[in-house]
Amino acid sequence: MTAPVLISEEKIDQNLNQAFGEATSWFVDAMLAEIPITESVGIPWVVVVLILGATYFTIYFRFINIRSFFTAIQVVRGKYDTLENQEQKESEESSSRVISKAKDEADVNGEVSHFQALTTAVSATVGLGNIAGVAIALSIGGAGATLWMVIIGILGMSSKFVECTLGVKYREVDGTGKVFGGPMYYLSKGLGEKGYTQIGKVLSVLFAIMCIGGSFGGGNMFQVNQAFKLFNHVIVSENAMIHGQGWIFGLIMAILVGVVIIGGIKKIASVTDKVVPFMVLTYIVSVLVVLVLYSSAIPAACQAIWNGAFHPEGVLGGFVGVLVQGFRRGAFSNEAGVGSASIAHSAVKTRFPASEGLVALLEPFIDTVVVCTMTALVLIITGQISTGVEINNEQGVLLTAAALESGVSWFPYLLTIAVLLFAFSSMISWSYYGYQAWSYLFGRGKRTEYVYKFIFCCFTVIGAAATLDAVTDFSDAMIFAMMVPNMVGLFLLSSKVKEELKRYQKNIAAMIK
């Protein structure tokens, strides 16, 4: 019997790269256009906007990323949950009113808890950017890049607070209790309230289109492709039946993803609230073991980070390496300012939008300040980084695997498991983001829902089977492009966020009394 003829990965790459490359190069060039820093180094203009926006929100909200950090932890722990079920008398600028029990119940509508919303959003942000992106950053800028990475993560906490507060404030709940929210809704409804109705509609449609593209590319194809490469390298590199057959891996992942996403946000959240703590702890424990084994080298590593942060190589590495490479290849790492996370947070059960905004500001801390910093320390103390040698994502993952292997020989297997979970969790979360945008454009019926989810799973198979450099560049540009309409909305609606923050703080103060 003749064996089936399979199209080679090289042929798939050639055909798809040519088709996508020619059709989208202008868009990619526009979104990834760089502001020159030196003759040879530049920063994409969209990244500059993200940094400036995060700095503005940090100042405007009086460093809420720092002063409300422990309050955010208490919200996740459920300390203020009793506020959700109490009748509260509220004062507003123009009038005062008493919220009825019926109003409370309407506002409390949601599908997931604060913790589940957080893990769903974290599952989309903690991923390959924390592993490969950090290695790339250090290879460009040396140890000093780590400090800039931490600073950017702390600033991003403020952006995340703003967008996720708006996501809850302007969400919609249908007759079945299903929540629809995110930038599509606060751009159209929020800007409409301020008299910018047409602008809001245009921006919401643009965001939805870009979000769908980002979900298929950076949130799906790139994740499964990089997971397969590490899986293939560490576990099955000698198995001729599996080696090189990415479509098999993609098909298995597509089936697993499909089983979860068919159930909607409740099913996704029920998976992520178990997977995310496990995968993060698995990775962190592995890293901590290596740090303990090399504990004598940690003071020197910290000194190298501090000294290198103000060296030109450190500055360029922090901004270009982490922001451009880490954020691009890891779906913007913590996605602060992009708007995607607000889609997950909008499904939370609460009647205080600011409560979820506070929960959301923990994401960049977990993603960038904790996970990325630990990765950087391991890479530095194990001597895996050669400054000035530019590397790609696959090499970045393998460098982190080598760093862990230097501590314990079988740790690369743990890293492989973590990366598979990172990829899987990112994919199911991004499928929800993409579907929310899809439903905004094409309606909320079951048929449109299943059409999107079927297409998403098909892209999973394609992503594992090919390199698709042009598709990856295009999806990166899509995610960058999501930032443009979103940041416009965040600036114009920041006063609404301040009102919600004051309202929530007032209720907390009353509860404590």
Secondary structure, 3 states (H helix, E strand, C coil): CCCCCCCCHHHHHHHHHHHHHHHHHHHHHHHCCEEECCCCCEEEHHHHHHHHHHHHHHHHCCCHHHHCHHHHHHHHHCCCHHHHHCCCEEECCCCEEECCHHHHHHHHCCCECHHHHHHHHHHHHCCHHHCHHHHHHHHHHCCCHHHHHHHHHHHHHHHHHHHHHHHHHCCEECCCCCEECCHHHHHHHHHHHCCCHHHHHHHHHHHHHHHHHHHHHHHHHHHHHHHHHHHHHHCCCCCCCCCCCHHHHHHHHHHHHHHHHCCHHHHHHHHHHHHHHHHHHHHHHHHHHHHHHCHHHHHHHHHHHHHHHCCHHHHHHHHHHHHHHHHHHCCCCCCCCCCCHHHHHCCECCCCHHHHHHHHCHHHHHHHHHHHHHHHHHHHHCCCCCCCCCCCHHHHHHHHHHHHHCCCCCHHHHHHHHHHHHHHHHHHHHHHHHHHHHHHHHCCCHHHHHHHHHHHHHHHHHHHHCCCHHHHHHHHHHHHHHHHHHHHHHHHHHHHHHHHHHHHHHHHHHHHC
